[in-house]
């Protein structure tokens, strides 16, 4: 059974959610012209890339290739470039930083402690992210409130130091995501058909079982409260509403 067969269950207000997401992107682009999408190449981000296309806005798309991504994940880059006739920017960690970390802590350091796992995330994700966002007015993500307790109150637009973060599908359900994928016949990560709802680096991601939490397969050896890499740790009290059109 495919992920579409399993999860394609839209909300009653699905069409309104789509319209609201497109409108949010258009308002954001009017206020913040230098935008880029951070794509994990998971289901949500595939949806967001298509919403950007439907909104008709100018936005880049980038991927953080940590050096530990699944082959199934990387295979999507070419498919996106072909469908939208655009380049996907790929940012990789600094090779010398990776070599130094592995030399001192080993290839499996992420399992040894939360501190080492977060150091690995800093090297492979956070530093490349800083380069990807340099000079940008804002970045677009596929965050949804349903994804985890840590994301339950995420705002659709948040003011960060130097830029805004826009999350156009915060109110969407997992069923909405898959209905949109089916509706628009979008390519998606083959791992979703193997019970990987949330996909990160290969050593830090596993399939989930029936009844497990959506993000149970991410850093499964850690406590729930630790399950973020740092990309989406929200500042408190920094919600920034977009101006409504006149």
C-alpha distance (Angstrom), angle and dihedral (degrees) to the residues before:
residue distance angle dihedral
X1 . . .
X2 3.80 . .
X3 3.78 125.0 .
X4 3.81 88.3 -110.2
X5 3.81 91.2 55.4
X6 3.79 90.4 47.5
X7 3.80 103.0 42.1
X8 3.82 108.7 23.6
X9 3.82 97.4 119.1
X10 3.81 113.2 128.9
X11 3.79 124.8 -158.7
X12 3.79 119.1 -110.0
X13 3.81 88.7 -108.7
X14 3.81 95.3 44.6
X15 3.83 95.2 126.0
X16 3.79 91.0 51.6
X17 3.79 90.9 50.5
X18 3.80 91.0 53.1
X19 3.80 91.7 48.8
X20 3.81 91.4 48.2
X21 3.80 91.9 49.5
X22 3.79 92.6 51.4
X23 3.80 91.7 46.6
X24 3.81 91.1 50.0
X25 3.81 91.0 52.6
X26 3.78 91.8 48.7
X27 3.81 92.8 50.0
X28 3.80 90.5 46.5
X29 3.79 92.3 51.1
X30 3.80 90.6 50.5
X31 3.80 91.2 55.5
X32 3.80 100.4 32.5
X33 3.81 109.4 34.6
X34 3.81 98.4 177.7
X35 3.81 100.9 69.4
X36 3.79 133.6 155.2
X37 3.79 134.0 -178.6
X38 3.79 121.0 -128.7
X39 3.79 103.1 -145.4
X40 3.79 123.2 -166.8
X41 3.83 86.7 -176.9
X42 3.80 89.2 -121.4
X43 3.81 124.2 130.7
X44 3.81 95.8 -86.7
X45 3.77 94.1 51.0
X46 3.79 92.5 47.2
X47 3.81 86.3 56.1
X48 3.82 92.5 47.5
X49 3.82 91.9 50.9
X50 3.80 89.2 55.1
X51 3.81 92.2 45.6
X52 3.82 88.5 54.3
X53 3.80 87.4 52.3
X54 3.82 92.5 49.1
X55 3.81 91.3 46.4
X56 3.80 89.2 56.0
X57 3.80 93.4 -137.0
X58 3.77 129.8 145.4
X59 3.80 109.5 -110.3
X60 3.75 135.1 142.9
X61 3.80 123.2 -132.3
X62 3.78 122.4 -142.6
X63 3.79 136.9 -179.6
X64 3.80 127.7 -155.8
X65 3.80 104.1 -136.6
X66 3.79 99.9 -162.0
X67 3.79 94.3 -175.9
X68 3.81 87.6 -112.6
X69 3.80 102.0 74.3
X70 3.81 122.5 126.0
X71 3.80 117.5 -103.1
X72 3.82 87.7 -121.6
X73 3.81 89.3 59.2
X74 3.79 96.0 49.2
X75 3.82 91.2 47.1
X76 3.81 89.2 70.4
X77 3.80 94.6 65.1
X78 3.79 93.5 74.3
X79 3.80 92.1 44.1
X80 3.82 91.5 53.9
X81 3.79 92.2 47.5
X82 3.80 90.9 50.4
X83 3.81 95.9 47.0
X84 3.79 96.9 46.8
X85 3.83 97.6 29.0
X86 3.79 91.0 -129.3
X87 3.79 137.7 111.6
X88 3.78 122.2 -104.3
X89 3.80 110.4 -143.5
X90 3.80 113.0 -131.9
X91 3.80 120.6 -155.9
X92 3.78 120.1 -167.2
X93 3.81 131.7 -170.9
X94 3.77 120.3 -98.3
X95 3.78 106.0 -86.5
X96 3.79 94.9 -139.8
X97 3.82 91.4 53.7
X98 3.81 92.0 51.6
X99 3.81 92.7 47.3
X100 3.80 92.1 49.5
X101 3.81 93.2 48.3
X102 3.81 94.1 48.1
X103 3.80 91.9 45.1
X104 3.81 91.9 54.4
X105 3.81 100.5 35.6
X106 3.81 108.5 18.9
X107 3.80 133.3 -121.1
X108 3.82 92.2 -73.5
X109 3.80 98.1 47.6
X110 3.82 91.4 121.5
X111 3.82 89.0 72.8
X112 3.80 94.3 52.6
X113 3.81 99.9 67.9
X114 3.80 142.8 -17.6
X115 3.80 88.6 -113.8
X116 3.80 93.1 57.3
X117 3.79 92.2 43.2
X118 3.79 89.9 53.3
X119 3.80 90.8 47.2
X120 3.80 87.5 54.7
X121 3.83 90.0 49.9
X122 3.81 90.3 48.6
X123 3.80 92.0 54.0
X124 3.78 97.9 40.4
X125 3.82 100.4 35.4
X126 3.78 117.1 10.4
X127 3.81 99.2 50.3
X128 3.83 93.2 46.1
X129 3.83 88.9 45.7
X130 3.80 90.1 57.0
X131 3.80 89.4 55.2
X132 3.80 92.4 46.2
X133 3.80 92.2 52.7
X134 3.80 97.8 42.9
X135 3.79 109.7 125.3
X136 3.82 94.1 7.0
X137 3.79 124.7 129.9
X138 3.77 92.0 -151.1
X139 3.77 147.1 -14.0
X140 3.78 130.9 -134.2
X141 3.82 122.9 -138.4
X142 3.79 139.6 -178.4
X143 3.80 96.4 -128.0
X144 3.81 116.9 149.8
X145 3.80 127.6 -171.3
X146 3.79 90.7 -133.0
X147 3.81 92.9 61.7
X148 3.81 98.6 82.5
X149 3.79 145.2 -25.3
X150 3.81 88.9 -98.6
X151 3.82 89.8 59.1
X152 3.82 98.4 39.1
X153 3.80 93.9 107.8
X154 3.80 100.9 32.7
X155 3.81 112.5 144.4
X156 3.78 124.3 -130.7
X157 3.80 89.8 -122.0
X158 3.79 126.5 22.8
X159 3.79 128.5 -177.0
X160 3.79 111.0 -128.9
X161 3.80 128.1 179.4
X162 3.79 104.7 -69.9
X163 3.82 97.9 -5.8
X164 3.79 147.4 28.2
X165 3.78 129.6 -106.7
X166 3.79 115.2 -140.2
X167 3.82 121.2 -162.2
X168 3.81 107.4 -178.8
X169 3.82 98.3 -179.8
X170 3.81 100.6 47.6
X171 3.82 91.3 124.6
X172 3.81 96.5 45.6
X173 3.79 121.7 109.9
X174 3.79 125.0 -137.2
X175 3.80 86.6 -106.4
X176 3.82 90.3 54.6
X177 3.79 90.7 52.3
X178 3.79 92.9 53.6
X179 3.79 94.4 42.8
X180 3.81 88.7 55.4
X181 3.83 90.8 48.1
X182 3.81 90.5 51.1
X183 3.80 93.6 42.9
X184 3.81 93.3 53.5
X185 3.81 96.6 32.7
X186 3.78 92.5 -124.9
X187 3.79 122.9 -178.3
X188 3.79 111.1 -116.7
X189 3.79 140.2 -174.9
X190 3.82 109.2 -74.3
X191 3.81 89.5 -140.6
X192 3.81 88.7 72.9
X193 3.81 87.1 70.6
X194 3.82 87.8 56.7
X195 3.84 95.6 57.3
X196 3.80 97.4 -92.2
X197 3.84 102.0 134.5
X198 3.82 93.2 165.2
X199 3.80 116.7 38.0
X200 3.78 128.2 -167.4
X201 3.78 133.6 140.6
X202 3.80 115.9 -16.0
X203 3.85 97.3 -115.3
X204 3.82 90.9 48.2
X205 3.81 100.7 45.9
X206 3.80 132.4 71.1
X207 3.79 136.3 166.3
X208 3.80 117.0 -90.9
X209 3.79 129.7 -129.6
X210 3.80 129.0 -129.0
X211 3.79 109.8 -72.0
X212 3.81 96.0 19.1
X213 3.79 122.0 127.3
X214 3.82 118.8 -91.9
X215 3.82 92.4 -107.9
X216 3.81 97.1 34.5
X217 3.80 89.7 112.9
X218 3.81 93.2 59.7
X219 3.82 115.0 89.1
X220 3.81 86.9 -21.0
X221 3.81 92.8 -179.8
X222 3.82 91.9 62.9
X223 3.79 133.1 76.3
X224 3.82 117.8 -94.0
X225 3.81 92.4 -111.1
X226 3.82 91.7 61.2
X227 3.81 98.0 50.7
X228 3.79 100.9 112.6
X229 3.80 128.3 91.2
X230 3.80 95.4 -150.6
X231 3.80 98.6 -99.1
X232 3.79 92.7 104.0
X233 3.79 107.5 30.1
X234 3.77 101.8 136.1
X235 3.81 124.8 -139.5
X236 3.81 111.6 -126.0
X237 3.80 120.0 -110.5
X238 3.77 95.9 7.0
X239 3.80 102.7 116.9
X240 3.79 108.9 143.7
X241 3.83 115.8 -163.9
X242 3.78 117.4 -147.3
X243 3.76 119.3 -121.8
X244 3.78 112.7 -101.8
X245 3.80 116.3 -124.6
X246 3.80 114.4 -95.2
